[in-house]
Amino acid sequence: MKMFIIAALTAIFLTIHGCRPTTDWQTQLRTELQAYTDTLDAQIGIALLLENGDSLTLNNRQHYEMMSVFKFHQALAVCNYLHHHNQSLDTLLHITPADLKPNTWSPLRDRYLQEEYVNGMDISVRELLEYTLQQSDNNACDILFDRLVSPTETDRFIRSQGLTEDFGIAYTEADMQKGHHLSKGNWSTPYAAASLLKHFLETDLIKEPYKAFIKGTMTSCQTGMKRLPAPLHDTKAFIGHKTGSGYTTADGRIGATNDLGFITLSDGTRYILAVFVKDSGYNATHTEEIIGQISKIVFNHLQKY
């Protein structure tokens, strides 16, 4: 009886002070994830957040280059800007061929270079955000940085939420293209990224209709199907996510392969999962499949509880 009382008081103390005691499911899942990731030639960070406040992290202390995951952060800052300036998602921006840089990932450029627009064209913020969130378009990203909110302003907005200091946004896609080492300036821990996504989903951080737009656009993401979405095919679960892919180093290693998403199960419960892989010794496909396997381990485990 005495030991039971002590255990109960300890649990109450931890809860009051913001720390939930580790449960059996967390221990079992951590053991399974650790056993898998320990076999791999890569550094892997994981953060899992449940709706009830439970969480699990693995290798969370490192800085992981976000790559295009930061386009989620950018979307929040852009929509906050639109809201405070009484502008809609259909606000038009004028762009010219000079805005569509070569030698970078850009479905936007590939689409419009096939059309006649010598004097430029107008494109909505909505469409630019769809390009960034669904297809990780680098030119669309930098147009938004240039015309609406800069990397510094994006960083300042996210930091103003008081969630974490464990991230940084300093450079545009063009900056990183010129110097790949600069991607280290756009970094996050998995937990910081997952916490921001949870805050977005569960609060009025972004007002409507912008919030519904970001959420719906992430649900229609067209990249990274072998990553977090991998175990969800042919199930009733669905996902909204944002991927990020880094550069290959001189010695053939992949600097960053990431995915951040929210998964809603068939019973309506939702969890948030961030998996960041750095310094991978595998090719791009295999590295993506590592994220898919981690997603599968988490999905299968949570189905039991």
MODA-V587920 format. One record per run of one state. SS is the DSSP state (h for helix, s for strand, l for the rest). FROM is the first residue (numbers start at 1). TO is the last residue. If there is no record, write none. Layout:
# MODA-V587920
ss:SS from:FROM to:TO
ss:SS from:FROM to:TO
This chain:
# MODA-V587920
ss:l from:1 to:1
ss:h from:2 to:16
ss:l from:17 to:23
ss:h from:24 to:37
ss:l from:38 to:42
ss:s from:43 to:50
ss:l from:51 to:54
ss:s from:55 to:58
ss:l from:59 to:63
ss:s from:64 to:65
ss:l from:66 to:66
ss:h from:67 to:84
ss:l from:85 to:91
ss:s from:92 to:95
ss:l from:96 to:96
ss:h from:97 to:99
ss:l from:100 to:106
ss:h from:107 to:112
ss:l from:113 to:120
ss:s from:121 to:124
ss:h from:125 to:135
ss:l from:136 to:137
ss:h from:138 to:147
ss:l from:148 to:150
ss:h from:151 to:159
ss:l from:160 to:166
ss:s from:167 to:168
ss:l from:169 to:172
ss:h from:173 to:178
ss:l from:179 to:179
ss:h from:180 to:185
ss:l from:186 to:186
ss:s from:187 to:188
ss:l from:189 to:189
ss:h from:190 to:202
ss:l from:203 to:209
ss:h from:210 to:219
ss:l from:220 to:227
ss:h from:228 to:232
ss:l from:233 to:237
ss:s from:238 to:245
ss:l from:246 to:247
ss:s from:248 to:248
ss:l from:249 to:253
ss:s from:254 to:264
ss:l from:265 to:269
ss:s from:270 to:280
ss:l from:281 to:283
ss:h from:284 to:303
ss:l from:304 to:305
